[in-house]
Amino acid sequence: MAGVAGVAGLSWSSNLSLLPLSKPSRSARRVPSVVVRNAISVETKSYTLQKSEEIFNAAKELMPGGVNSPVRAFKSVGGVPIVFDSVKGCRMWDVDGNEYIDYVGSWGPAIIGHADDKVNAALIETLKKGTSFGAPCVLENELANMVISAVPSIEMVRFVNSGTEACMGALRLARAFTGRQKIIKFEGCYHGHADSFLVKAGSGVATLGLPDSPGVPKGATYETLTSPYNDIETIKNLFNTHKGEIAAVILEPVVGNAGFIAPKLEFLNALREITKKEGALLIFDEVMTGFRLAYGGAQEYFGITPDLTTLGKIIGGGLPVGAYGGRRDIMEMVAPAGPMYQAGTLSGNPLAMTAGIHTLRRLMEPRCYEYLDKVTGDLVHGILDAGKRAGHEMSGGYIRGMFGFFFTARPVHNFEDAKKSDTAKFARFYRGMLEEGVYFAPSAFEAGFTSLAHSSKDIEQTVEAAEKVLQQI
Ligand SMILES: Cc1ncc(COP(=O)(O)O)c(C=O)c1O
């Protein structure tokens, strides 16, 4: 997308020409097709989500909205949320027996493929010794060493159980270290569901945060300032207006929670410079980008070292995990080394550490990130070319194993730009792709993920499906 312009080494951008929309939405079910095998006519199974629907309907009586995390409910794309039964490599199978090529990867962790044999074998060995000690274990040292060696900014690390916890911890630490209260976050960036981060983003000139959800006290977001992404002028104004009050600037160094939005390199550089000058900390939320854009994360990829970094997803290899880390002098404020309190019953538990260690070991093998770059590039180019042939306005981009596309030809630099894309068309595309056996994230505002388990054949199959669906929507 045009948002990547000017960033050295970024892969690609495309804005496709404007043509009128074609056909309206397609039917909800794939029509049964007939294949001829060895002269015997065999009717293939039609695409049905009957069991998914039954299970989801039951779930709605048991759990709010039938899910344990909102986007899973398919609210923005419509249709029945798919209930899955099993995963392996880049494939997923639902309870109705439908198979999908997966580009969600459990929202990021599955970078080496789902249910990797080595990770599973290691988990079984660890399991035999117990699932949780609530006390130190040597596996924590091993994963901590791997994270510290990999991520440029991290000299010490604290493991927690989710990305939300990691961001909460990093924020408390930034406030404790600087003795200041205010933080700046960017519109469209998600840092978990802790109160301080649930702020409705204002447009134009930054505003004081207002809670984005009932139940979040005004007091919790009063100190949260917001700015459009890629907009350094607003940041300068905020630092001028709130001299000596801002503890930290936190951002997704590549946005994945407003669709895929790349940073301008000069924006990242300016953030590093201004935070240093103003005595504020720079926090890279690498829950999504950590070990995905490069082994050392976005900070290695862009060559910018923040003060604190949050991690999650990949470092737990599919088990619940998070981490925050950074400069030793800052991290030594964390209890019990220092006075900033933060704790966790299951933090550093042996199963999560094991899955993380073996996932990172696989990522240390040569050429992993080149491979991700190649498959993701083929995928995004393929889809955008197919969109162009079908006459759709589209733009898209990718870096290594992270990608996204929008149904708009306009450059997307921030959340406001992203919101101008055609989300109704995305929903039609989404449901069409499901019927073709391709599982993207069920929202126009979520990045997609590839893995080492995606083969060229999987990409070809996906692009062929996209070609077909894009001609129909
Ligand atoms: C950038 C970022 N930060 C924080 C989080 C929160 O992580 P978790 O869902 O593990 O709490 C997410 C989740 O998607 C994320 O993408």
The ligand as an SDF file (V2000), in Angstrom:
LIG
                    3D

 16 16  0  0  0  0  0  0  0  0999 V2000
   -0.5670   -5.5600   19.0450 C   0  0  0  0  0  0  0  0  0  0  0  0
   -1.3480   -6.2890   20.1040 C   0  0  0  0  0  0  0  0  0  0  0  0
   -1.1630   -5.9770   21.3870 N   0  0  0  0  0  0  0  0  0  0  0  0
   -1.8150   -6.6100   22.3740 C   0  0  0  0  0  0  0  0  0  0  0  0
   -2.7280   -7.6030   22.0850 C   0  0  0  0  0  0  0  0  0  0  0  0
   -3.4420   -8.3090   23.1940 C   0  0  0  0  0  0  0  0  0  0  0  0
   -2.9890   -9.6250   23.2750 O   0  0  0  0  0  0  0  0  0  0  0  0
   -3.8930  -10.7500   23.9370 P   0  0  0  0  0  0  0  0  0  0  0  0
   -5.0540  -10.9860   23.0420 O   0  0  0  0  0  0  0  0  0  0  0  0
   -2.9730  -11.9340   24.0380 O   0  0  0  0  0  0  0  0  0  0  0  0
   -4.3080  -10.2530   25.2800 O   0  0  0  0  0  0  0  0  0  0  0  0
   -2.9660   -7.9490   20.7550 C   0  0  0  0  0  0  0  0  0  0  0  0
   -3.9410   -8.9940   20.4210 C   0  0  0  0  0  0  0  0  0  0  0  0
   -4.2600   -9.2490   19.3110 O   0  0  0  0  0  0  0  0  0  0  0  0
   -2.2520   -7.2810   19.7450 C   0  0  0  0  0  0  0  0  0  0  0  0
   -2.4420   -7.5690   18.4610 O   0  0  0  0  0  0  0  0  0  0  0  0
  1  2  1  0
  2  3  1  0
  2 15  2  0
  3  4  2  0
  4  5  1  0
  5  6  1  0
  5 12  2  0
  6  7  1  0
  7  8  1  0
  8  9  2  0
  8 10  1  0
  8 11  1  0
 12 13  1  0
 12 15  1  0
 13 14  2  0
 15 16  1  0
M  END
$$$$
